[in-house]
Amino acid sequence: MRSTPEHPQYHPPGPDEQNCYKRIDIIFSDVTKVDWVVRDMHLYKDASGEPDLGIFYRIVRIGEYFELSGEFGKIHIYSDSFPRVEYE
């Protein structure tokens, strides 16, 4: 996730970084179903060499599911509970 100076987790980019990026975990509980409705599997490597599925665009609640979208495609996660976000 790219953070901006207004975000509490922001830090100035390092000498080899273009932006401030933070690794986050989006944790869903009480999941009843997961559909990967659009799959675009371009596997990148981040600066540390770890696998990276690309840019995460958004998460939005649509009816009975949450829609996650990004360079990886689009995923529908069915859950009655809102996800929890944890920063690295």
C-alpha positions as CSV (number, residue, x, y, z in Angstrom):
1,M,0.0,0.0,0.0
2,R,1.4,3.4,-0.9
3,S,0.9,5.9,1.9
4,T,0.8,9.7,1.6
5,P,2.2,12.3,4.0
6,E,-1.2,12.7,5.6
7,H,-1.3,9.0,6.6
8,P,-0.1,8.1,10.2
9,Q,2.1,5.3,8.8
10,Y,3.9,7.6,6.3
11,H,7.6,7.8,6.3
12,P,9.8,9.6,3.6
13,P,10.9,7.2,0.8
14,G,14.3,5.7,1.2
15,P,17.1,6.4,-1.3
16,D,16.2,3.5,-3.5
17,E,12.4,4.0,-3.2
18,Q,10.0,6.1,-5.3
19,N,7.2,6.2,-2.8
20,C,6.4,5.2,0.8
21,Y,5.0,1.7,0.7
22,K,3.7,-0.4,3.6
23,R,3.0,-4.1,3.8
24,I,-0.5,-4.7,5.2
25,D,-2.6,-7.7,6.0
26,I,-6.3,-7.6,5.3
27,I,-7.9,-10.1,7.6
28,F,-11.4,-11.4,7.1
29,S,-13.3,-13.6,9.6
30,D,-16.4,-15.6,9.2
31,V,-15.8,-16.1,5.4
32,T,-18.4,-18.3,3.8
33,K,-17.2,-18.1,0.2
34,V,-14.4,-16.7,-2.0
35,D,-14.6,-16.1,-5.7
36,W,-11.6,-14.9,-7.8
37,V,-13.8,-13.4,-10.5
38,V,-11.1,-11.8,-12.6
39,R,-7.6,-13.3,-12.4
40,D,-4.6,-11.5,-13.8
41,M,-1.6,-13.4,-12.4
42,H,1.5,-11.3,-13.2
43,L,3.9,-12.2,-10.4
44,Y,6.3,-9.4,-9.6
45,K,9.1,-9.3,-7.0
46,D,9.4,-6.4,-4.6
47,A,12.6,-4.7,-3.6
48,S,13.4,-7.4,-1.1
49,G,12.8,-10.2,-3.7
50,E,9.5,-11.4,-2.2
51,P,6.6,-12.3,-4.5
52,D,4.3,-9.3,-5.2
53,L,0.9,-9.4,-6.9
54,G,1.1,-5.8,-7.9
55,I,-0.9,-2.7,-6.9
56,F,-4.0,-3.0,-4.7
57,Y,-6.6,-0.5,-5.9
58,R,-9.6,-0.8,-3.5
59,I,-11.9,-2.8,-1.2
60,V,-15.6,-2.0,-1.2
61,R,-18.7,-3.7,0.3
62,I,-21.2,-4.7,-2.4
63,G,-24.3,-6.4,-1.0
64,E,-23.2,-9.6,0.7
65,Y,-19.6,-9.6,-0.3
66,F,-16.5,-7.4,-0.3
67,E,-14.8,-6.8,-3.6
68,L,-11.0,-6.5,-3.7
69,S,-9.5,-5.2,-6.9
70,G,-6.0,-4.5,-8.1
71,E,-3.4,-5.6,-10.6
72,F,-4.1,-9.2,-9.5
73,G,-7.7,-9.0,-10.8
74,K,-10.9,-8.9,-8.8
75,I,-11.9,-11.1,-5.8
76,H,-15.3,-11.4,-4.0
77,I,-15.1,-12.4,-0.3
78,Y,-18.4,-13.3,1.3
79,S,-18.5,-12.4,5.0
80,D,-20.8,-10.6,7.4
81,S,-17.8,-9.1,9.3
82,F,-15.8,-6.1,8.1
83,P,-12.1,-6.9,7.6
84,R,-9.4,-5.9,10.0
85,V,-6.2,-4.2,8.6
86,E,-2.8,-4.7,10.2
87,Y,0.3,-2.8,9.3
88,E,3.7,-4.4,9.2
